[in-house]
Amino acid sequence: MSAEPVPDRRERLVRPLFIAFLVASAVDLVGLLADVPAAHLVAKPLLMPLLAGYAAARRGPRLLIAALLFGWGGDTFLLADADAAFLVGMGSFAVGHVCYLWLFGRARGSLPTGIVYAVVLVTFVALLWPGLPADMRIPMTGYSLLLTAMAYRAGTLGRHAAVGGALFLLSDALIATGIADWPQLPAPDFWVMLTYIAAQFLLTVGALAPGSEWGGVAAGAYRERSTSS
């Protein structure tokens, strides 16, 4: 009888990192609902490093880890209440979206889905434009185009990533409506973070090997795509 393989150091970190990500997510969301700013300040910068660590422990692709870490950069800068920090944070997220697009490769997406995303982008930008500060209009339009492309192309990794891409678009749309002074949902920051956390997690799931447990210790390769071609 052969002995069972012993998990290496990386595999043993999968479950603790996954649990730590869930705990940090819960602390952040509950802190936002309970109006405890300190909880958000502490938990938010931990989210993407923990998720990136989880992806690395699962032997995820480097482009996924890079995208998550650029998301961490965006999260950190957006904690500062200043226009310059917002633009730098948006730029960090934009680089993360480029990483995602590179990761998705050249597989064809659904044409009807692409048309829907294009219509949503044009309509939303047109409605949002008058309410945006003049110096934010061009940067936010360019960012919205990149984000929409990422959300559309995410579907090439399957349904989890497709939903993740759509939720990322929704999360940033909620931020944009706040900047444009549109009416907001109660506890708007909670909904922004809920959709954002779910988006990044589902994109991570889509990039990792299908059929394996999200919080389990099984390591696996990500779906092979023509990311290097």
N, C-alpha and C positions, 0 to 999 in steps of 0.2 A: 504494500500500500504506500503510495507516494504521499509525502507531506504536503499540506496546503501551502501555497505561496504566501510568504510574509509580505504585507504591504510595505512599500518603501516610505521614507519620511514624508514625501509629498502627498501620498495617498492618505496618510494618517491625519493630514491637516484639512482634508476636504470637509468632513462633518463639523469640526469646530469652527471653521471659517464660515460655513453656511449658517450655523446657528448664530454666530456673532453678527452676521449680516442681518438676519431676521430680528435680533434683539435691537440693533442700532436703528433699523427701520421702524420698529414699534416705538422706541423711545422718541424718535423724531416726530412721528405722526401723532402720538399721544401728546407730546409737548406742544405741538401746533394747535391741537384741539383744546388743550387746557390753558393755552396762552402762557407757556413757560418758555421764554426766549432762550434761556440758558440751555435747555434740552436740545433745541434746534441747533444752536451754535456748536454744541459738542458733538451731536450725533451726525449731522449732515456731512461734515468732512470725513467721517469714517466710512460712509456707505460705499462709495466706489472703490476705495482701496481694499475693503473687505471682499467686495464682489470680484474685483480683479484678482485678489489672492485665491479666491475660490476657483475662478476660471483657470488660473495657473496651476493649482493643485490638481485640477481635472485634465491637465495637459491641453488646455485650449489654445487656439492660435494666437500668435503674438499680436496680430492686428486687433483682435478682440480686446486683449489686455490693454493695448495702447489706447483704443477708443474709450475704454472705461476710465483710464487714468487721465485722459484729456477731459472726460466728464467730471472727474474730481477737481481738475483745475477750474472748470467752469463753476462748479458748486462753490468752491472756495472764494473766487472773486465775486460771485453774486451775493455773498453774505455782506459785502460792503455796500453801503447805501450811497453810491456815487456813480455818475454817468460813465466816467472813464473805466471804473472797475467793471461796470456792466458790459461795456464794449469788449474789454479784454476777456471777460468770462464768455461772452458770446463767441469770440474768436476761438477760444479753447474748445468750446463745444463744436464749432465748425470743423476744426481739425479732427475731432473725434468722429464726426460724420463722414469725413473723407476716408478715415481708417475703415469705417463700416462699409462704405461703398467699395473700397479696394478688397475688403474681405468677401463681399458678395460675389465678386468675379463678374463674368460676362454672360452668365445664364440669362435667358430671356425672361422678362416678367410678363404678367398678363396685360394685354392691350386695354381691355375694358377698365381694369383697375387703374392703369396709367391715366386714362382719360378722366376718370373720377377724381383722381388726385390733382390733375391739372386744373380742372374746373373749380375744385375746392380752393386751390392756391390762388387763382386769379380772383375769385369772388371775395375771398377773405382779405387779400391785400387791398382790393378796391374799397371794401367797406372800412378797413382799418386805417387807410392812408390819411384821411382828413384829421383823425384824432391823434396821430403820432407827432411827436416833436420833429421839427424840420430836419434836425441833424441826425435823427434816428431812422428816417424813412428809407434811405438807400441801403444802409447797413442791414436793417431788419428785413428788407425785401430780398436782398441777396442771401441772407441767412435762411429765410423762409424757403427760397428756391432749393437750396442745398438740403435742408431738412426734409422737404417734401420728396426730393429725389431719393434720399436715404430711406424714408418710410415706404416708398413704393418698391424700391429694390430689395427691401428686407424680406419680401415675400418669396424670394428665390431660396431662402433657407427654411421654408416651411411655415406652418400656421402660427407657431409660437412667435417666431421672429416677425411675421407679418403683423400680428396683434401688437407686438412690442413697438414696431415702427409707427403704427397708427396712434398708440398711446403717447409716444414721444411727441408726435405732432400736436396732439391734443394738449399735452402739458405745456408746451411752449405757446400754443394759441391762448391758453388761459393767462399766461404771463403777458402776452402782447395786448390782450383786451384790458388788462389792468393798466398798462402804460398808456393806452388810448382812452382811459377813463370811461370804459364801458361799465354797465352795471355788473356787479360781481356776486358770485355765490357766497353764502355764509362761510366763514373760515376759508378764504380763497387759497391761502398758502398750503393748507392741508390738501386740497384737491390737486394743486400743482405738484406737490411732492408725492402724493399717492400714485398719480398717473406716471410720474417720472420714475419712481422706484420700480413700479411694475414694468415699465417700458424697458429699462436697462436689464432687469432680470430676465424678461422674456427674450430679449435679443441675445443675452448670454446663453440661455437654454437652447435657442435656435442654432447657435454657432457650435455648441458642443454635440457630442455624439447622440443621436436619437435613441430612445429606448432605455437609457440608463437613468438611475434614480437621481433626482435633483440634489438631495442631501446625502446621498450614499457615498460610499468610499470607492466605488468602481471608477477607475480612470479610463478615459477613452480618447481616441482621436476625434477631431472635429470632422465635419463633412468635407470631403475633398472637393475643392473648387479650383477653377483656373485663376487663382489670385496672383500667381506669379507670372502669368503669360501676358 
